[in-house]
Amino acid sequence: MQRISTVLAFGALLTFGTTLARADTYFELEAARANARAGGPVSERDAELLERYGCLSGTKNAFCERLRQRDNKAYRADKRRVRRD
């Protein structure tokens, strides 16, 4: 009986520990997006998160515009077909 309760407690601890780590990253990402809407990434970490996960679609700032153009170029390069005459 002792082992079962220990295993269940350990499993619950792992589950809640992982959830908290994800929530921290989510809030950090939302803070970076808020900083971008306010004028630009404030720190290197904000810039890293915005490069990885992207800005919100309506964000008008030079950093997010550069990211959007970079992403569009990569997408268009994949769509092009080579003409053979």
NUNU-282873 format. One record per atom (N, C-alpha, C, O, CB): residue in one letter; atom name; residue number from 1; chain; x, y, z. Coordinates in steps of 0.05 Angstrom, whole numbers, padded with zeros to 5 digits. Atoms other than C-alpha are relative to their C-alpha. Glycine has a CB too. Layout:
// residues N
+------+------+------+-------+--------+--------+--------+
! resn ! name ! resi ! chain !      u !      v !      w !
+------+------+------+-------+--------+--------+--------+
!    A !   CA !  NUM !     A !      X !      Y !      Z !
...
+------+------+------+-------+--------+--------+--------+
//
This chain:
// residues 85
+------+------+------+-------+--------+--------+--------+
! resn ! name ! resi ! chain !      u !      v !      w !
+------+------+------+-------+--------+--------+--------+
!    M !    N !    1 !     A !  00016 ! -00024 !  00000 !
!    M !   CA !    1 !     A !  00000 !  00000 !  00000 !
!    M !    C !    1 !     A !  00017 !  00025 !  00000 !
!    M !    O !    1 !     A !  00011 !  00045 ! -00013 !
!    M !   CB !    1 !     A ! -00019 !  00000 !  00024 !
!    Q !    N !    2 !     A ! -00019 ! -00022 ! -00002 !
!    Q !   CA !    2 !     A !  00058 !  00046 !  00016 !
!    Q !    C !    2 !     A !  00012 !  00007 ! -00027 !
!    Q !    O !    2 !     A !  00014 !  00030 ! -00035 !
!    Q !   CB !    2 !     A !  00022 ! -00005 !  00020 !
!    R !    N !    3 !     A ! -00013 ! -00004 !  00026 !
!    R !   CA !    3 !     A !  00089 !  00036 ! -00053 !
!    R !    C !    3 !     A ! -00020 !  00013 ! -00019 !
!    R !    O !    3 !     A ! -00012 !  00030 ! -00035 !
!    R !   CB !    3 !     A !  00010 ! -00026 ! -00011 !
!    I !    N !    4 !     A !  00020 ! -00011 !  00019 !
!    I !   CA !    4 !     A !  00024 !  00051 ! -00090 !
!    I !    C !    4 !     A ! -00004 !  00030 !  00006 !
!    I !    O !    4 !     A ! -00005 !  00045 ! -00013 !
!    I !   CB !    4 !     A ! -00027 ! -00015 !  00004 !
!    S !    N !    5 !     A !  00003 ! -00028 ! -00006 !
!    S !   CA !    5 !     A !  00015 !  00117 ! -00054 !
!    S !    C !    5 !     A !  00025 !  00016 ! -00007 !
!    S !    O !    5 !     A !  00022 !  00039 ! -00016 !
!    S !   CB !    5 !     A ! -00007 !  00004 !  00030 !
!    T !    N !    6 !     A ! -00025 ! -00013 !  00007 !
!    T !   CA !    6 !     A !  00088 !  00135 ! -00065 !
!    T !    C !    6 !     A !  00001 !  00004 ! -00030 !
!    T !    O !    6 !     A !  00008 !  00026 ! -00040 !
!    T !   CB !    6 !     A !  00024 ! -00015 !  00009 !
!    V !    N !    7 !     A !  00000 ! -00002 !  00030 !
!    V !   CA !    7 !     A !  00082 !  00121 ! -00140 !
!    V !    C !    7 !     A ! -00020 !  00020 ! -00009 !
!    V !    O !    7 !     A ! -00015 !  00036 ! -00027 !
!    V !   CB !    7 !     A ! -00006 ! -00028 ! -00012 !
!    L !    N !    8 !     A !  00021 ! -00019 !  00008 !
!    L !   CA !    8 !     A !  00017 !  00160 ! -00146 !
!    L !    C !    8 !     A !  00009 !  00029 !  00007 !
!    L !    O !    8 !     A !  00005 !  00047 ! -00009 !
!    L !   CB !    8 !     A ! -00026 ! -00006 !  00014 !
!    A !    N !    9 !     A ! -00010 ! -00027 ! -00007 !
!    A !   CA !    9 !     A !  00048 !  00220 ! -00109 !
!    A !    C !    9 !     A !  00022 !  00009 ! -00018 !
!    A !    O !    9 !     A !  00022 !  00032 ! -00027 !
!    A !   CB !    9 !     A !  00010 !  00000 !  00030 !
!    F !    N !   10 !     A ! -00021 ! -00007 !  00018 !
!    F !   CA !   10 !     A !  00109 !  00218 ! -00152 !
!    F !    C !   10 !     A ! -00011 !  00007 ! -00028 !
!    F !    O !   10 !     A ! -00001 !  00026 ! -00041 !
!    F !   CB !   10 !     A !  00021 ! -00023 ! -00002 !
!    G !    N !   11 !     A !  00012 ! -00006 !  00026 !
!    G !   CA !   11 !     A !  00067 !  00215 ! -00216 !
!    G !    C !   11 !     A ! -00015 !  00027 !  00000 !
!    G !    O !   11 !     A ! -00013 !  00042 ! -00020 !
!    G !   CB !   11 !     A ! -00020 ! -00022 ! -00007 !
!    A !    N !   12 !     A !  00013 ! -00026 ! -00001 !
!    A !   CA !   12 !     A !  00025 !  00274 ! -00193 !
!    A !    C !   12 !     A !  00020 !  00023 !  00001 !
!    A !    O !   12 !     A !  00016 !  00043 ! -00012 !
!    A !   CB !   12 !     A ! -00018 !  00001 !  00025 !
!    L !    N !   13 !     A ! -00021 ! -00020 ! -00001 !
!    L !   CA !   13 !     A !  00088 !  00313 ! -00177 !
!    L !    C !   13 !     A !  00012 !  00005 ! -00028 !
!    L !    O !   13 !     A !  00016 !  00028 ! -00035 !
!    L !   CB !   13 !     A !  00022 ! -00008 !  00019 !
!    L !    N !   14 !     A ! -00011 ! -00003 !  00027 !
!    L !   CA !   14 !     A !  00116 !  00300 ! -00247 !
!    L !    C !   14 !     A ! -00020 !  00015 ! -00018 !
!    L !    O !   14 !     A ! -00012 !  00032 ! -00034 !
!    L !   CB !   14 !     A !  00007 ! -00027 ! -00012 !
!    T !    N !   15 !     A !  00021 ! -00012 !  00017 !
!    T !   CA !   15 !     A !  00050 !  00320 ! -00280 !
!    T !    C !   15 !     A ! -00002 !  00029 !  00006 !
!    T !    O !   15 !     A ! -00003 !  00046 ! -00013 !
!    T !   CB !   15 !     A ! -00027 ! -00014 !  00005 !
!    F !    N !   16 !     A !  00004 ! -00028 ! -00007 !
!    F !   CA !   16 !     A !  00042 !  00385 ! -00242 !
!    F !    C !   16 !     A !  00026 !  00016 ! -00005 !
!    F !    O !   16 !     A !  00024 !  00040 ! -00011 !
!    F !   CB !   16 !     A ! -00009 !  00003 !  00029 !
!    G !    N !   17 !     A ! -00026 ! -00014 !  00005 !
!    G !   CA !   17 !     A !  00116 !  00403 ! -00248 !
!    G !    C !   17 !     A !  00003 !  00007 ! -00029 !
!    G !    O !   17 !     A !  00012 !  00029 ! -00035 !
!    G !   CB !   17 !     A !  00023 ! -00018 !  00009 !
!    T !    N !   18 !     A ! -00002 ! -00005 !  00029 !
!    T !   CA !   18 !     A !  00114 !  00397 ! -00324 !
!    T !    C !   18 !     A ! -00020 !  00022 ! -00008 !
!    T !    O !   18 !     A ! -00013 !  00039 ! -00024 !
!    T !   CB !   18 !     A ! -00006 ! -00025 ! -00015 !
!    T !    N !   19 !     A !  00020 ! -00020 !  00007 !
!    T !   CA !   19 !     A !  00050 !  00439 ! -00328 !
!    T !    C !   19 !     A !  00009 !  00028 !  00009 !
!    T !    O !   19 !     A !  00006 !  00047 ! -00006 !
!    T !   CB !   19 !     A ! -00026 ! -00007 !  00014 !
!    L !    N !   20 !     A ! -00009 ! -00026 ! -00009 !
!    L !   CA !   20 !     A !  00081 !  00495 ! -00287 !
!    L !    C !   20 !     A !  00023 !  00010 ! -00018 !
!    L !    O !   20 !     A !  00024 !  00034 ! -00023 !
!    L !   CB !   20 !     A !  00010 ! -00002 !  00029 !
!    A !    N !   21 !     A ! -00022 ! -00008 !  00018 !
!    A !   CA !   21 !     A !  00143 !  00496 ! -00332 !
!    A !    C !   21 !     A ! -00011 !  00011 ! -00026 !
!    A !    O !   21 !     A ! -00002 !  00031 ! -00037 !
!    A !   CB !   21 !     A !  00019 ! -00023 ! -00005 !
!    R !    N !   22 !     A !  00013 ! -00010 !  00025 !
!    R !   CA !   22 !     A !  00099 !  00503 ! -00394 !
!    R !    C !   22 !     A ! -00014 !  00026 !  00004 !
!    R !    O !   22 !     A ! -00012 !  00043 ! -00013 !
!    R !   CB !   22 !     A ! -00019 ! -00021 ! -00011 !
!    A !    N !   23 !     A !  00015 ! -00025 ! -00006 !
!    A !   CA !   23 !     A !  00057 !  00557 ! -00362 !
!    A !    C !   23 !     A !  00020 !  00024 !  00002 !
!    A !    O !   23 !     A !  00014 !  00046 ! -00008 !
!    A !   CB !   23 !     A ! -00016 ! -00002 !  00025 !
!    D !    N !   24 !     A ! -00020 ! -00021 ! -00003 !
!    D !   CA !   24 !     A !  00120 !  00597 ! -00345 !
!    D !    C !   24 !     A !  00009 !  00009 ! -00028 !
!    D !    O !   24 !     A !  00012 !  00033 ! -00032 !
!    D !   CB !   24 !     A !  00023 ! -00010 !  00017 !
!    T !    N !   25 !     A ! -00009 ! -00007 !  00027 !
!    T !   CA !   25 !     A !  00143 !  00594 ! -00418 !
!    T !    C !   25 !     A ! -00022 !  00014 ! -00015 !
!    T !    O !   25 !     A ! -00017 !  00033 ! -00030 !
!    T !   CB !   25 !     A !  00008 ! -00025 ! -00015 !
!    Y !    N !   26 !     A !  00023 ! -00013 !  00013 !
!    Y !   CA !   26 !     A !  00073 !  00613 ! -00442 !
!    Y !    C !   26 !     A ! -00002 !  00029 !  00009 !
!    Y !    O !   26 !     A ! -00005 !  00047 ! -00008 !
!    Y !   CB !   26 !     A ! -00026 ! -00015 !  00005 !
!    F !    N !   27 !     A !  00002 ! -00028 ! -00010 !
!    F !   CA !   27 !     A !  00071 !  00675 ! -00397 !
!    F !    C !   27 !     A !  00024 !  00016 ! -00009 !
!    F !    O !   27 !     A !  00021 !  00040 ! -00014 !
!    F !   CB !   27 !     A ! -00002 !  00000 !  00031 !
!    E !    N !   28 !     A ! -00024 ! -00014 !  00009 !
!    E !   CA !   28 !     A !  00142 !  00693 ! -00417 !
!    E !    C !   28 !     A ! -00004 !  00008 ! -00030 !
!    E !    O !   28 !     A !  00004 !  00030 ! -00038 !
!    E !   CB !   28 !     A !  00025 ! -00018 !  00003 !
!    L !    N !   29 !     A !  00006 ! -00006 !  00028 !
!    L !   CA !   29 !     A !  00121 !  00689 ! -00491 !
!    L !    C !   29 !     A ! -00020 !  00022 ! -00003 !
!    L !    O !   29 !     A ! -00016 !  00040 ! -00019 !
!    L !   CB !   29 !     A ! -00010 ! -00025 ! -00014 !
!    E !    N !   30 !     A !  00020 ! -00022 !  00001 !
!    E !   CA !   30 !     A !  00060 !  00732 ! -00479 !
!    E !    C !   30 !     A !  00011 !  00027 !  00008 !
!    E !    O !   30 !     A !  00004 !  00047 ! -00002 !
!    E !   CB !   30 !     A ! -00025 ! -00007 !  00017 !
!    A !    N !   31 !     A ! -00014 ! -00025 ! -00008 !
!    A !   CA !   31 !     A !  00103 !  00783 ! -00443 !
!    A !    C !   31 !     A !  00017 !  00011 ! -00022 !
!    A !    O !   31 !     A !  00018 !  00035 ! -00027 !
!    A !   CB !   31 !     A !  00016 ! -00005 !  00026 !
!    A !    N !   32 !     A ! -00017 ! -00009 !  00023 !
!    A !   CA !   32 !     A !  00151 !  00785 ! -00502 !
!    A !    C !   32 !     A ! -00017 !  00011 ! -00022 !
!    A !    O !   32 !     A ! -00010 !  00031 ! -00035 !
!    A !   CB !   32 !     A !  00017 ! -00024 ! -00011 !
!    R !    N !   33 !     A !  00018 ! -00011 !  00021 !
!    R !   CA !   33 !     A !  00092 !  00795 ! -00550 !
!    R !    C !   33 !     A ! -00011 !  00027 !  00009 !
!    R !    O !   33 !     A ! -00014 !  00045 ! -00008 !
!    R !   CB !   33 !     A ! -00023 ! -00020 ! -00005 !
!    A !    N !   34 !     A !  00009 ! -00026 ! -00010 !
!    A !   CA !   34 !     A !  00066 !  00851 ! -00506 !
!    A !    C !   34 !     A !  00021 !  00021 ! -00003 !
!    A !    O !   34 !     A !  00016 !  00044 ! -00011 !
!    A !   CB !   34 !     A ! -00009 ! -00002 !  00029 !
!    N !    N !   35 !     A ! -00022 ! -00019 !  00004 !
!    N !   CA !   35 !     A !  00134 !  00884 ! -00508 !
!    N !    C !   35 !     A !  00003 !  00007 ! -00029 !
!    N !    O !   35 !     A !  00010 !  00030 ! -00036 !
!    N !   CB !   35 !     A !  00027 ! -00012 !  00011 !
!    A !    N !   36 !     A ! -00002 ! -00006 !  00029 !
!    A !   CA !   36 !     A !  00135 !  00878 ! -00584 !
!    A !    C !   36 !     A ! -00023 !  00019 ! -00008 !
!    A !    O !   36 !     A ! -00018 !  00037 ! -00024 !
!    A !   CB !   36 !     A ! -00002 ! -00027 ! -00016 !
!    R !    N !   37 !     A !  00022 ! -00018 !  00006 !
!    R !   CA !   37 !     A !  00066 !  00911 ! -00588 !
!    R !    C !   37 !     A !  00006 !  00028 !  00010 !
!    R !    O !   37 !     A ! -00003 !  00048 ! -00001 !
!    R !   CB !   37 !     A ! -00026 ! -00010 !  00011 !
!    A !    N !   38 !     A ! -00006 ! -00026 ! -00012 !
!    A !   CA !   38 !     A !  00093 !  00967 ! -00544 !
!    A !    C !   38 !     A !  00024 !  00014 ! -00013 !
!    A !    O !   38 !     A !  00029 !  00038 ! -00007 !
!    A !   CB !   38 !     A !  00007 ! -00003 !  00030 !
!    G !    N !   39 !     A ! -00022 ! -00014 !  00014 !
!    G !   CA !   39 !     A !  00152 !  00982 ! -00590 !
!    G !    C !   39 !     A !  00023 ! -00017 ! -00008 !
!    G !    O !   39 !     A !  00039 ! -00009 ! -00025 !
!    G !   CB !   39 !     A !  00009 !  00022 !  00017 !
!    G !    N !   40 !     A ! -00022 !  00017 !  00009 !
!    G !   CA !   40 !     A !  00201 !  00925 ! -00595 !
!    G !    C !   40 !     A !  00008 ! -00019 !  00023 !
!    G !    O !   40 !     A !  00001 ! -00015 !  00046 !
!    G !   CB !   40 !     A !  00024 !  00016 ! -00008 !
!    P !    N !   41 !     A ! -00009 !  00019 ! -00021 !
!    P !   CA !   41 !     A !  00234 !  00867 ! -00558 !
!    P !    C !   41 !     A !  00019 !  00015 !  00019 !
!    P !    O !   41 !     A !  00037 !  00030 !  00010 !
!    P !   CB !   41 !     A !  00014 ! -00024 ! -00013 !
!    V !    N !   42 !     A ! -00015 ! -00014 ! -00021 !
!    V !   CA !   42 !     A !  00263 !  00892 ! -00493 !
!    V !    C !   42 !     A !  00027 ! -00014 !  00005 !
!    V !    O !   42 !     A !  00047 ! -00001 !  00011 !
!    V !   CB !   42 !     A ! -00016 !  00003 !  00026 !
!    S !    N !   43 !     A ! -00024 !  00015 ! -00008 !
!    S !   CA !   43 !     A !  00314 !  00837 ! -00482 !
!    S !    C !   43 !     A !  00007 ! -00020 ! -00022 !
!    S !    O !   43 !     A ! -00009 ! -00024 ! -00041 !
!    S !   CB !   43 !     A ! -00004 ! -00014 !  00027 !
!    E !    N !   44 !     A ! -00008 !  00021 !  00019 !
!    E !   CA !   44 !     A !  00352 !  00784 ! -00520 !
!    E !    C !   44 !     A ! -00019 ! -00024 !  00002 !
!    E !    O !   44 !     A ! -00024 ! -00037 ! -00018 !
!    E !   CB !   44 !     A !  00029 ! -00009 !  00006 !
!    R !    N !   45 !     A !  00019 !  00022 ! -00004 !
!    R !   CA !   45 !     A !  00305 !  00732 ! -00490 !
!    R !    C !   45 !     A ! -00026 !  00005 ! -00015 !
!    R !    O !   45 !     A ! -00038 ! -00014 ! -00027 !
!    R !   CB !   45 !     A ! -00005 ! -00005 !  00030 !
!    D !    N !   46 !     A !  00025 ! -00007 !  00014 !
!    D !   CA !   46 !     A !  00244 !  00769 ! -00518 !
!    D !    C !   46 !     A !  00004 ! -00005 ! -00030 !
!    D !    O !   46 !     A ! -00013 ! -00016 ! -00044 !
!    D !   CB !   46 !     A ! -00007 !  00029 !  00005 !
!    A !    N !   47 !     A ! -00006 !  00004 !  00028 !
!    A !   CA !   47 !     A !  00277 !  00769 ! -00587 !
!    A !    C !   47 !     A !  00001 ! -00029 ! -00007 !
!    A !    O !   47 !     A ! -00009 ! -00038 ! -00028 !
!    A !   CB !   47 !     A !  00026 !  00014 ! -00008 !
!    E !    N !   48 !     A ! -00002 !  00029 !  00005 !
!    E !   CA !   48 !     A !  00292 !  00695 ! -00582 !
!    E !    C !   48 !     A ! -00028 ! -00013 ! -00001 !
!    E !    O !   48 !     A ! -00033 ! -00029 ! -00018 !
!    E !   CB !   48 !     A !  00017 ! -00014 !  00022 !
!    L !    N !   49 !     A !  00027 !  00011 ! -00001 !
!    L !   CA !   49 !     A !  00220 !  00678 ! -00563 !
!    L !    C !   49 !     A ! -00016 !  00008 ! -00025 !
!    L !    O !   49 !     A ! -00031 ! -00008 ! -00036 !
!    L !   CB !   49 !     A ! -00014 !  00008 !  00025 !
!    L !    N !   50 !     A !  00015 ! -00009 !  00023 !
!    L !   CA !   50 !     A !  00192 !  00721 ! -00619 !
!    L !    C !   50 !     A !  00010 ! -00013 ! -00026 !
!    L !    O !   50 !     A ! -00006 ! -00019 ! -00044 !
!    L !   CB !   50 !     A !  00002 !  00031 ! -00002 !
!    E !    N !   51 !     A ! -00010 !  00014 !  00023 !
!    E !   CA !   51 !     A !  00238 !  00689 ! -00670 !
!    E !    C !   51 !     A ! -00010 ! -00029 ! -00001 !
!    E !    O !   51 !     A ! -00016 ! -00039 ! -00023 !
!    E !   CB !   51 !     A !  00030 !  00000 !  00000 !
!    R !    N !   52 !     A !  00008 !  00028 ! -00001 !
!    R !   CA !   52 !     A !  00218 !  00620 ! -00647 !
!    R !    C !   52 !     A ! -00030 ! -00003 ! -00005 !
!    R !    O !   52 !     A ! -00039 ! -00020 ! -00020 !
!    R !   CB !   52 !     A !  00007 ! -00013 !  00026 !
!    Y !    N !   53 !     A !  00029 !  00004 !  00000 !
!    Y !   CA !   53 !     A !  00142 !  00629 ! -00638 !
!    Y !    C !   53 !     A ! -00015 !  00021 ! -00016 !
!    Y !    O !   53 !     A ! -00038 !  00017 ! -00023 !
!    Y !   CB !   53 !     A ! -00010 !  00000 !  00028 !
!    G !    N !   54 !     A !  00012 ! -00020 !  00017 !
!    G !   CA !   54 !     A !  00128 !  00692 ! -00678 !
!    G !    C !   54 !     A ! -00015 !  00021 !  00015 !
!    G !    O !   54 !     A ! -00022 !  00018 !  00038 !
!    G !   CB !   54 !     A ! -00018 ! -00013 ! -00019 !
!    C !    N !   55 !     A !  00015 ! -00022 ! -00011 !
!    C !   CA !   55 !     A !  00094 !  00758 ! -00665 !
!    C !    C !   55 !     A ! -00030 ! -00004 ! -00006 !
!    C !    O !   55 !     A ! -00037 ! -00022 ! -00022 !
!    C !   CB !   55 !     A !  00010 !  00027 ! -00012 !
!    L !    N !   56 !     A !  00029 !  00001 !  00006 !
!    L !   CA !   56 !     A !  00019 !  00768 ! -00665 !
!    L !    C !   56 !     A ! -00004 !  00014 ! -00027 !
!    L !    O !   56 !     A !  00012 !  00030 ! -00036 !
!    L !   CB !   56 !     A ! -00017 !  00014 !  00021 !
!    S !    N !   57 !     A !  00003 ! -00009 !  00028 !
!    S !   CA !   57 !     A ! -00009 !  00783 ! -00734 !
!    S !    C !   57 !     A ! -00003 !  00030 ! -00003 !
!    S !    O !   57 !     A !  00005 !  00041 ! -00024 !
!    S !   CB !   57 !     A ! -00024 ! -00013 ! -00011 !
!    G !    N !   58 !     A !  00004 ! -00029 !  00003 !
!    G !   CA !   58 !     A ! -00027 !  00856 ! -00721 !
!    G !    C !   58 !     A !  00022 !  00017 !  00011 !
!    G !    O !   58 !     A !  00019 !  00042 !  00011 !
!    G !   CB !   58 !     A ! -00025 !  00008 !  00013 !
!    T !    N !   59 !     A ! -00022 ! -00015 ! -00012 !
!    T !   CA !   59 !     A !  00039 !  00877 ! -00690 !
!    T !    C !   59 !     A !  00015 !  00016 ! -00021 !
!    T !    O !   59 !     A !  00025 !  00004 ! -00040 !
!    T !   CB !   59 !     A !  00019 ! -00019 !  00015 !
!    K !    N !   60 !     A ! -00014 ! -00017 !  00019 !
!    K !   CA !   60 !     A !  00068 !  00936 ! -00727 !
!    K !    C !   60 !     A !  00025 !  00011 !  00013 !
!    K !    O !   60 !     A !  00024 !  00031 !  00028 !
!    K !   CB !   60 !     A ! -00019 !  00024 ! -00010 !
!    N !    N !   61 !     A ! -00026 ! -00009 ! -00011 !
!    N !   CA !   61 !     A !  00141 !  00943 ! -00708 !
!    N !    C !   61 !     A !  00021 ! -00012 ! -00019 !
!    N !    O !   61 !     A !  00017 ! -00033 ! -00031 !
!    N !   CB !   61 !     A !  00004 ! -00009 !  00029 !
!    A !    N !   62 !     A ! -00021 !  00007 !  00019 !
!    A !   CA !   62 !     A !  00206 !  00937 ! -00747 !
!    A !    C !   62 !     A !  00010 ! -00029 !  00004 !
!    A !    O !   62 !     A !  00014 ! -00043 ! -00016 !
!    A !   CB !   62 !     A !  00023 !  00019 !  00002 !
!    F !    N !   63 !     A ! -00010 !  00027 ! -00005 !
!    F !   CA !   63 !     A !  00229 !  00873 ! -00713 !
!    F !    C !   63 !     A ! -00019 ! -00021 ! -00010 !
!    F !    O !   63 !     A ! -00011 ! -00040 ! -00023 !
!    F !   CB !   63 !     A !  00004 ! -00003 !  00030 !
!    C !    N !   64 !     A !  00020 !  00019 !  00009 !
!    C !   CA !   64 !     A !  00164 !  00836 ! -00727 !
!    C !    C !   64 !     A ! -00003 !  00000 ! -00030 !
!    C !    O !   64 !     A ! -00008 ! -00020 ! -00042 !
!    C !   CB !   64 !     A ! -00027 !  00005 !  00014 !
!    E !    N !   65 !     A !  00002 ! -00002 !  00029 !
!    E !   CA !   65 !     A !  00162 !  00862 ! -00798 !
!    E !    C !   65 !     A !  00023 ! -00016 ! -00013 !
!    E !    O !   65 !     A !  00019 ! -00030 ! -00033 !
!    E !   CB !   65 !     A !  00000 !  00029 ! -00010 !
!    R !    N !   66 !     A ! -00023 !  00015 !  00011 !
!    R !   CA !   66 !     A !  00232 !  00833 ! -00811 !
!    R !    C !   66 !     A ! -00005 ! -00030 !  00003 !
!    R !    O !   66 !     A !  00001 ! -00045 ! -00016 !
!    R !   CB !   66 !     A !  00026 !  00008 !  00015 !
!    L !    N !   67 !     A !  00006 !  00029 ! -00004 !
!    L !   CA !   67 !     A !  00210 !  00766 ! -00782 !
!    L !    C !   67 !     A ! -00021 ! -00009 ! -00021 !
!    L !    O !   67 !     A ! -00019 ! -00030 ! -00032 !
!    L !   CB !   67 !     A ! -00010 ! -00005 !  00028 !
!    R !    N !   68 !     A !  00022 !  00007 !  00019 !
!    R !   CA !   68 !     A !  00147 !  00767 ! -00826 !
!    R !    C !   68 !     A !  00012 ! -00003 ! -00028 !
!    R !    O !   68 !     A !  00005 ! -00021 ! -00043 !
!    R !   CB !   68 !     A ! -00022 !  00021 !  00001 !
!    Q !    N !   69 !     A ! -00012 !  00001 !  00027 !
!    Q !   CA !   69 !     A !  00188 !  00782 ! -00889 !
!    Q !    C !   69 !     A !  00018 ! -00025 ! -00002 !
!    Q !    O !   69 !     A !  00018 ! -00038 ! -00023 !
!    Q !   CB !   69 !     A !  00016 !  00025 ! -00006 !
!    R !    N !   70 !     A ! -00017 !  00024 !  00001 !
!    R !   CA !   70 !     A !  00238 !  00727 ! -00871 !
!    R !    C !   70 !     A ! -00017 ! -00025 ! -00003 !
!    R !    O !   70 !     A ! -00010 ! -00043 ! -00019 !
!    R !   CB !   70 !     A !  00017 ! -00001 !  00026 !
!    D !    N !   71 !     A !  00017 !  00023 !  00001 !
!    D !   CA !   71 !     A !  00182 !  00677 ! -00861 !
!    D !    C !   71 !     A ! -00013 ! -00003 ! -00028 !
!    D !    O !   71 !     A ! -00016 ! -00025 ! -00038 !
!    D !   CB !   71 !     A ! -00021 !  00000 !  00021 !
!    N !    N !   72 !     A !  00013 !  00001 !  00027 !
!    N !   CA !   72 !     A !  00148 !  00696 ! -00927 !
!    N !    C !   72 !     A !  00020 ! -00009 ! -00021 !
!    N !    O !   72 !     A !  00012 ! -00024 ! -00039 !
!    N !   CB !   72 !     A ! -00011 !  00028 ! -00007 !
!    K !    N !   73 !     A ! -00020 !  00009 !  00020 !
!    K !   CA !   73 !     A !  00213 !  00687 ! -00966 !
!    K !    C !   73 !     A !  00004 ! -00030 !  00002 !
!    K !    O !   73 !     A !  00006 ! -00043 ! -00019 !
!    K !   CB !   73 !     A !  00026 !  00015 !  00004 !
!    A !    N !   74 !     A ! -00004 !  00028 ! -00003 !
!    A !   CA !   74 !     A !  00223 !  00618 ! -00937 !
!    A !    C !   74 !     A ! -00024 ! -00016 ! -00011 !
!    A !    O !   74 !     A ! -00020 ! -00037 ! -00024 !
!    A !   CB !   74 !     A !  00005 ! -00007 !  00029 !
!    Y !    N !   75 !     A !  00024 !  00014 !  00009 !
!    Y !   CA !   75 !     A !  00151 !  00598 ! -00953 !
!    Y !    C !   75 !     A ! -00001 !  00001 ! -00031 !
!    Y !    O !   75 !     A ! -00008 ! -00019 ! -00043 !
!    Y !   CB !   75 !     A ! -00025 !  00013 !  00012 !
!    R !    N !   76 !     A !  00001 ! -00003 !  00030 !
!    R !   CA !   76 !     A !  00154 !  00625 ! -01025 !
!    R !    C !   76 !     A !  00021 ! -00017 ! -00013 !
!    R !    O !   76 !     A !  00016 ! -00028 ! -00035 !
!    R !   CB !   76 !     A !  00003 !  00029 ! -00008 !
!    A !    N !   77 !     A ! -00021 !  00016 !  00013 !
!    A !   CA !   77 !     A !  00220 !  00590 ! -01039 !
!    A !    C !   77 !     A ! -00009 ! -00029 ! -00002 !
!    A !    O !   77 !     A ! -00001 ! -00043 ! -00021 !
!    A !   CB !   77 !     A !  00026 !  00002 !  00017 !
!    D !    N !   78 !     A !  00009 !  00028 !  00002 !
!    D !   CA !   78 !     A !  00187 !  00523 ! -01024 !
!    D !    C !   78 !     A ! -00022 ! -00004 ! -00021 !
!    D !    O !   78 !     A ! -00024 ! -00025 ! -00032 !
!    D !   CB !   78 !     A ! -00011 ! -00009 !  00027 !
!    K !    N !   79 !     A !  00022 !  00002 !  00019 !
!    K !   CA !   79 !     A !  00128 !  00538 ! -01070 !
!    K !    C !   79 !     A !  00008 !  00002 ! -00029 !
!    K !    O !   79 !     A ! -00007 ! -00006 ! -00047 !
!    K !   CB !   79 !     A ! -00020 !  00021 !  00006 !
!    R !    N !   80 !     A ! -00008 ! -00005 !  00027 !
!    R !   CA !   80 !     A !  00168 !  00556 ! -01132 !
!    R !    C !   80 !     A !  00006 ! -00027 ! -00014 !
!    R !    O !   80 !     A !  00017 ! -00045 ! -00003 !
!    R !   CB !   80 !     A !  00024 !  00018 ! -00001 !
!    R !    N !   81 !     A ! -00006 !  00023 !  00016 !
!    R !   CA !   81 !     A !  00172 !  00506 ! -01188 !
!    R !    C !   81 !     A !  00021 !  00008 ! -00021 !
!    R !    O !   81 !     A !  00021 !  00031 ! -00030 !
!    R !   CB !   81 !     A ! -00025 ! -00012 ! -00014 !
!    V !    N !   82 !     A ! -00020 ! -00005 !  00020 !
!    V !   CA !   82 !     A !  00230 !  00501 ! -01237 !
!    V !    C !   82 !     A ! -00012 ! -00006 ! -00027 !
!    V !    O !   82 !     A ! -00024 ! -00027 ! -00032 !
!    V !   CB !   82 !     A !  00025 ! -00017 !  00005 !
!    R !    N !   83 !     A !  00010 !  00004 !  00027 !
!    R !   CA !   83 !     A !  00210 !  00511 ! -01309 !
!    R !    C !   83 !     A !  00021 ! -00015 ! -00017 !
!    R !    O !   83 !     A !  00044 ! -00009 ! -00016 !
!    R !   CB !   83 !     A ! -00007 !  00027 ! -00013 !
!    R !    N !   84 !     A ! -00018 !  00015 !  00018 !
!    R !   CA !   84 !     A !  00239 !  00463 ! -01359 !
!    R !    C !   84 !     A ! -00011 !  00003 ! -00028 !
!    R !    O !   84 !     A ! -00033 ! -00005 ! -00035 !
!    R !   CB !   84 !     A !  00002 ! -00031 !  00008 !
!    D !    N !   85 !     A !  00008 ! -00004 !  00028 !
!    D !   CA !   85 !     A !  00237 !  00482 ! -01432 !
!    D !    C !   85 !     A !  00011 ! -00021 ! -00018 !
!    D !    O !   85 !     A !  00006 ! -00020 ! -00042 !
!    D !   CB !   85 !     A !  00009 !  00027 ! -00009 !
+------+------+------+-------+--------+--------+--------+
//
